[in-house]
Amino acid sequence: MWFGVVTLFPELMTAASTAGVFGRALEQGVLTLDVFNPRDYTADRHRTVDDKPYGGGAGMVMMHEPLARAVQAARDSAPADTPVVMMSPQGSRFAQAEAVRRSAGTGLILICGRYEGVDERFIDAHVDLQWSIGDYVLSGGELPALVVMDAIARHVPGTLGNAQSNIDESHLDGTLDYPHYTRPEETSAGSVPDVLLSGDHARVSEYRRREALQRTFERRPDLLTRRILTGAERNLLEDICDP
């Protein structure tokens, strides 16, 4: 899968994309990442990319033309019909289902805004979608773009060494993850639950399902309203709610 990122700070992309499973997928050619700096597409010797807002107000606004040229350069490198996405707190909430859906595509162009905002004419003319990773404001779109790429890349075949990791992924079935344990069996903080040492796969599966449901009920009950529960899950939730 091909990713193109339009950003004034390409060094942020380079530093964060060289580690972990994402960096390994880039090395192996499973993923491709190209970065486009709007400053490289300016027409003045100062490489100006922002100016004061019409109507007054604090801060600066990113200009239409450098961004438009950078996006065109990205389109020229991208697979056909690659969507352009603006990372913005005004966008729709990016979630796991969107990550899975986009992983089946061939490419994505991500726009990282800075300063007080981006000239609306650029958004109207060149942006297909706007995504937000949460209800808060960051200094720019680089961190959200990295979050989006990492979330999508995990579902691109070849990114993860163990395919089961994707199958067991938290949020895929609308619940939070169950607790994990590893060696040693005894630590100063406690013991591994006996059921995980039993070798009984059915009991282990039920334990993990119960723990996932309990965590979701306690921490993110809103997630449970978005999915259809099986009969077994309803029974487990009834036990959790009325022990």
C-alpha positions, -999 to 999 in steps of 0.1 A, spaced: 0 0 0 12 35 -9 10 65 16 16 101 5 19 127 33 18 164 26 35 182 55 57 211 64 76 188 88 88 158 68 113 149 95 85 140 118 73 113 93 108 100 88 116 97 125 84 80 134 81 56 104 114 38 108 106 18 139 83 -12 148 61 -31 124 55 0 102 92 5 97 97 -32 90 69 -32 64 85 -2 46 118 -20 45 102 -51 31 82 -32 5 48 -41 19 42 -3 24 56 27 6 57 62 21 64 94 1 64 128 17 57 161 0 66 195 16 45 224 4 76 247 8 91 228 -22 62 240 -43 63 278 -35 70 305 -60 90 330 -39 125 330 -25 112 329 11 93 297 4 61 313 19 33 288 28 11 309 51 -4 344 54 -26 365 76 -64 356 76 -88 378 58 -112 393 83 -85 395 110 -78 373 139 -49 355 155 -25 332 138 -17 324 102 -35 304 75 -19 279 51 -21 292 15 -40 275 -13 -13 274 -40 16 256 -23 -7 230 -9 -25 225 -43 9 219 -60 21 195 -33 -12 175 -36 -8 174 -74 28 161 -70 14 135 -46 -14 125 -71 13 121 -98 31 95 -76 0 78 -62 -20 49 -76 -50 58 -96 -81 71 -78 -62 76 -45 -84 97 -21 -71 128 -4 -77 131 33 -73 161 55 -64 155 91 -87 179 110 -106 181 144 -136 190 122 -135 157 104 -155 125 110 -141 103 137 -116 78 124 -123 43 138 -112 7 135 -138 -1 109 -125 27 87 -89 14 91 -99 -21 80 -119 -8 50 -91 15 38 -65 -13 41 -81 -29 11 -72 1 -10 -40 8 -29 -32 43 -16 -40 73 5 -29 109 5 -29 126 39 -28 164 44 -13 177 76 -25 212 84 -6 237 106 -11 271 121 -47 284 126 -60 265 96 -60 259 59 -75 281 32 -110 268 27 -107 270 -11 -80 243 -10 -102 220 11 -132 226 -13 -112 219 -44 -87 191 -34 -99 173 -3 -122 142 -5 -125 134 32 -116 149 66 -107 127 95 -103 134 132 -87 111 158 -103 127 187 -121 157 202 -90 178 209 -67 202 191 -31 194 182 -3 216 168 -6 199 134 -19 169 115 14 150 115 6 129 147 -29 121 135 -15 111 101 9 87 118 -19 72 139 -40 67 108 -12 51 88 -3 27 116 -39 17 122 -44 10 85 -11 -7 79 -17 -33 105 -45 -47 83 -24 -48 51 -12 -84 45 24 -88 53 27 -59 79 22 -81 109 44 -112 114 15 -131 130 -18 -130 111 -36 -141 143 -27 -107 158 -51 -91 134 -78 -116 141 -76 -110 178 -73 -72 174 -90 -51 201 -120 -31 187 -125 -54 157 -155 -69 173 -166 -38 192 -150 -46 225 -119 -36 244 -90 -61 247 -88 -88 274 -58 -87 298 -25 -103 288 1 -122 310 35 -137 304 63 -154 323 71 -157 352 39 -171 367 46 -153 400 57 -117 404 57 -92 432 24 -78 417 5 -111 417 0 -144 399 -13 -154 365 -50 -164 366 -52 -202 370 -75 -206 339 -47 -194 316 -25 -222 330 -51 -249 326 -45 -258 290 -83 -259 285 -88 -238 253 -126 -235 258 -122 -222 293 -95 -198 282 -116 -185 254 -146 -179 277 -124 -162 303 -110 -138 277 -144 -130 263 -158 -123 298 -128 -101 306 -132 -82 274 -169 -76 279 -163 -66 315 -136 -40 306 -158 -27 278 -188 -24 302 -168 -6 328 -147 17 306 -165 21 272 -202 10 276 -210 30 245 -192 4 224 -217 -23 235 -246 -3 221 -231 -5 186 -229 -43 183 -253 -73 183 -245 -96 213 -246 -133 210 -267 -153 235 -235 -164 253 -223 -128 255 -256 -117 269 -254 -143 296 -218 -132 305 -229 -95 306 -258 -104 329 -234 -121 353 -211 -91 351 -239 -66 358 -255 -87 385 -227 -108 401 
